């Protein structure tokens, strides 16, 4: 017992000495609040608070948006022969078949169904993209035949199709079923709201430059989606041109590259739809924890014609 007491005493003295040594080695330690320097926050310009706050609107309340969601191929129908459409690096050739246009929304035709024989010719503009195409589709230059296609557009495609009409045709239940199938694909599988994107151009003076093609054919297992969007194609944003191909688990991004206009420009131009340069939040927290806030946002539309940019409070 005597030996154990001596050992405990020596350990206790050693611990005190070690602590004292640490205190001597770190005389610079101070209270944290003595080291914190005040942070100067930037002063933002005062926001213009609307005199009258608008109540929140129900989701999907816009009438034009609802019309886009419910549209179908119930417009004019006509046959075409040896028609060619070029959309950036992709060239569509329709050797023969029938187009069924969607009904107008806001004075604009925004889609069509094609039943017949066609081919998509696509030559990627860069060696890297050609290599990627070869990995997925076993070729560096795509020549993809199709027998049905659903098109979504705001770029004047409807006028080109009408100009190429050879003979009027009657409506088709198969065309309507193709529309429903495409809606299921984008809403359920790809989780992409195509109608919201179309709405932007429907309300825009002069329309837009959006183009999308959903292609199917009996001779190939892959379903092909080709699109050109100045604001960035699905899955490859901010690149404007994209090619998606179906796989066992969903859809793969096969190609994504800059648009012809961007490639020709000396410098890449930003393609965002809108910006929020300033946002002010006025928050009140009550004693019971309830929070009430008013948010004022300055929203600037991008890419519109001069004079269309606007600030809006909400």
URCOR-V213657 format. One record per residue. PSI is psi in radians with two decimals (none if undefined). OMEGA is omega in radians with two decimals (none if undefined). Layout:
PSI_OMEGA + PSI_OMEGA
This chain:
-0.71_-3.14 + -0.71_3.12 + -0.69_-3.14 + -0.70_3.13 + -0.66_3.14 + -0.74_3.14 + -0.72_3.14 + -0.72_3.14 + -0.74_3.12 + -0.72_3.12 + -0.67_-3.13 + -0.72_3.12 + -0.67_-3.14 + -0.67_3.13 + -0.75_3.11 + -0.73_-3.14 + -0.72_-3.14 + -0.74_3.11 + -0.68_3.11 + -0.65_3.13 + -0.71_3.11 + -0.74_3.13 + -0.60_3.14 + -0.53_-3.10 + -0.36_-3.08 + 1.01_-3.12 + -0.21_-3.05 + -0.15_-3.14 + 2.33_-3.14 + 3.02_3.04 + 2.44_-3.06 + -0.67_-3.07 + -0.26_3.09 + -0.30_-3.10 + -0.36_-3.08 + 2.25_3.11 + 2.46_3.14 + 2.44_-3.14 + 2.23_3.12 + 1.99_-3.13 + 2.55_3.11 + 2.52_3.13 + 2.03_3.14 + 2.57_3.08 + 2.59_-3.11 + 2.39_3.10 + 2.60_3.08 + 1.84_-3.11 + 2.25_3.13 + 2.48_3.11 + -0.58_-3.14 + 2.11_-3.14 + 2.30_3.13 + 2.39_3.10 + 2.69_3.12 + 2.45_-3.13 + 2.66_3.11 + 2.60_-3.14 + 2.47_3.07 + 0.57_-3.09 + -0.22_-3.10 + 2.22_-3.06 + -0.70_3.13 + -0.67_3.11 + -0.74_3.11 + -0.67_3.11 + -0.65_3.09 + -0.63_-3.13 + -0.50_-3.06 + 0.04_-3.11 + 2.77_3.11 + -3.11_-3.08 + 1.20_-3.12 + 0.32_3.10 + -2.83_3.13 + 2.58_3.09 + 2.49_-3.12 + 2.71_3.13 + 2.70_3.10 + 2.83_3.12 + 2.27_3.11 + 0.82_3.10 + 2.42_3.12 + 2.32_3.07 + 2.20_3.09 + 2.18_3.09 + 1.72_-3.06 + -2.16_-3.09 + -0.12_-3.11 + 2.37_3.11 + 2.10_3.12 + 2.25_3.07 + 2.14_3.13 + 1.77_-3.10 + -0.53_3.09 + 2.49_-3.14 + -2.93_-3.06 + 2.37_3.04 + 2.42_3.07 + 1.89_-3.07 + 2.63_3.00 + 2.78_3.01 + 2.70_-3.10 + 2.55_3.00 + 2.09_-3.10 + 0.55_3.14 + 0.18_-3.08 + 2.38_3.00 + 2.14_-3.01 + 0.22_3.13 + 2.92_3.13 + 2.70_3.03 + 2.39_3.09 + 2.29_3.02 + 2.08_-3.09 + -2.50_-3.13 + 2.17_3.14 + 2.97_3.14 + 2.39_3.00 + 2.07_3.06 + 2.13_-3.09 + 2.07_3.09 + 1.83_-3.11 + 2.50_-3.05 + -0.11_-3.12 + 2.72_3.14 + -0.63_-3.14 + -0.75_3.14 + -0.59_3.09 + -0.67_3.10 + -0.72_3.12 + -0.71_3.12 + -0.66_3.14 + -0.62_3.12 + -0.73_-3.04 + -0.79_-3.01 + 0.08_3.08 + 0.43_3.10 + 2.59_3.12 + -0.32_3.09 + 2.11_-3.04 + 2.24_2.96 + 1.56_-2.98 + 1.96_3.09 + 2.67_3.08 + 2.72_3.14 + -0.16_3.03 + 2.62_-3.11 + 2.49_3.02 + 2.19_-3.10 + 2.45_3.01 + 2.34_-3.06 + 2.76_3.01 + 0.32_-2.96 + 0.30_3.14 + 0.17_3.13 + -0.66_-3.12 + -0.73_-3.13 + -0.68_3.11 + -0.70_3.14 + -0.77_-3.13 + -0.65_-3.13 + -0.51_-3.09 + 0.02_-3.08 + 2.34_3.13 + -0.79_-3.06 + 2.39_3.10 + 2.61_-3.14 + 2.95_3.13 + 2.86_-3.14 + 2.81_-3.06 + 2.28_3.06 + -0.53_3.10 + -0.67_3.12 + -0.72_3.12 + -0.70_3.13 + -0.55_3.06 + -0.67_3.08 + -0.82_-3.13 + -0.69_3.12 + -0.72_3.12 + -0.67_3.11 + -0.76_3.10 + -0.73_-3.14 + -0.88_-3.04 + -0.60_-3.08 + -0.69_-3.05 + -0.72_-3.05 + -0.94_-3.08 + -0.24_3.14 + 0.76_-3.12 + 2.26_-3.11 + 1.49_-3.12 + -0.66_-3.09 + -0.61_3.09 + -0.66_3.09 + -0.71_3.11 + -0.64_-3.12 + -0.66_3.13 + -0.71_-3.10 + -0.46_3.11 + -0.67_-3.13 + -0.11_-3.14 + 2.31_3.08 + 2.15_3.12 + -0.01_3.12 + -2.69_-3.09 + -2.73_-3.06 + 0.56_-3.11 + 2.41_3.12 + 2.32_3.13 + 2.41_3.11 + 2.18_3.09 + 1.90_-2.95 + 2.45_3.07 + 2.66_3.11 + 2.66_-3.09 + -0.30_-3.01 + 0.04_3.11 + 2.60_-3.04 + -0.41_-3.07 + 2.37_3.01 + 2.32_-3.00 + 2.32_3.07 + 2.11_3.12 + 2.33_-3.12 + 2.65_3.06 + 2.07_-3.12 + 2.09_3.13 + -0.35_3.14 + 0.13_3.12 + 2.23_-3.12 + 2.78_-3.11 + 2.20_3.04 + -0.18_-3.10 + 0.21_-3.13 + 2.46_0.12 + 0.10_3.10 + 2.45_-2.92 + -0.30_-3.09 + 2.28_-3.11 + 2.67_3.06 + 2.10_3.08 + 2.50_3.08 + 2.50_-3.10 + 2.65_3.09 + -3.13_3.14 + -0.54_-3.07 + -0.02_-3.11 + -2.12_-3.13 + 2.44_3.12 + 2.52_3.01 + 1.89_-3.10 + -0.78_3.14 + 2.64_3.02 + 2.11_-3.12 + 2.91_-3.12 + 2.64_-3.13 + 2.87_3.13 + -0.72_3.14 + -0.74_3.13 + -0.65_-3.13 + -0.56_-3.13 + -0.39_-3.12 + 2.64_3.12 + -0.42_-3.10 + 2.43_-3.14 + 2.30_3.14 + 2.32_3.12 + 2.45_-3.06 + 0.45_3.12 + 2.65_-3.09 + -0.62_-3.12 + 2.85_3.10 + 2.71_3.08 + 1.55_-3.08 + -0.40_-3.11 + 2.49_3.08 + 2.24_-3.13 + 2.28_-3.13 + 2.11_3.08 + 1.83_-2.99 + 2.33_3.07 + 2.22_3.10 + 2.07_-3.14 + 2.94_-3.08 + -0.54_-3.13 + 0.06_3.10 + -0.10_3.14 + 2.34_3.14 + 2.36_3.07 + 2.31_-3.06 + 2.58_2.99 + 2.20_-3.10 + 2.23_3.08 + 2.05_-3.10 + 2.38_3.00 + 1.99_-3.09 + 2.14_3.14 + 2.09_3.11 + 2.38_-3.14 + 2.64_3.02 + 0.09_3.12 + 2.93_3.08 + 2.75_-3.13 + 2.36_3.12 + -0.13_-3.12 + -0.25_3.12 + 2.43_-3.05 + 2.66_3.03 + 2.42_-3.12 + 2.40_3.08 + 2.57_3.10 + none_none
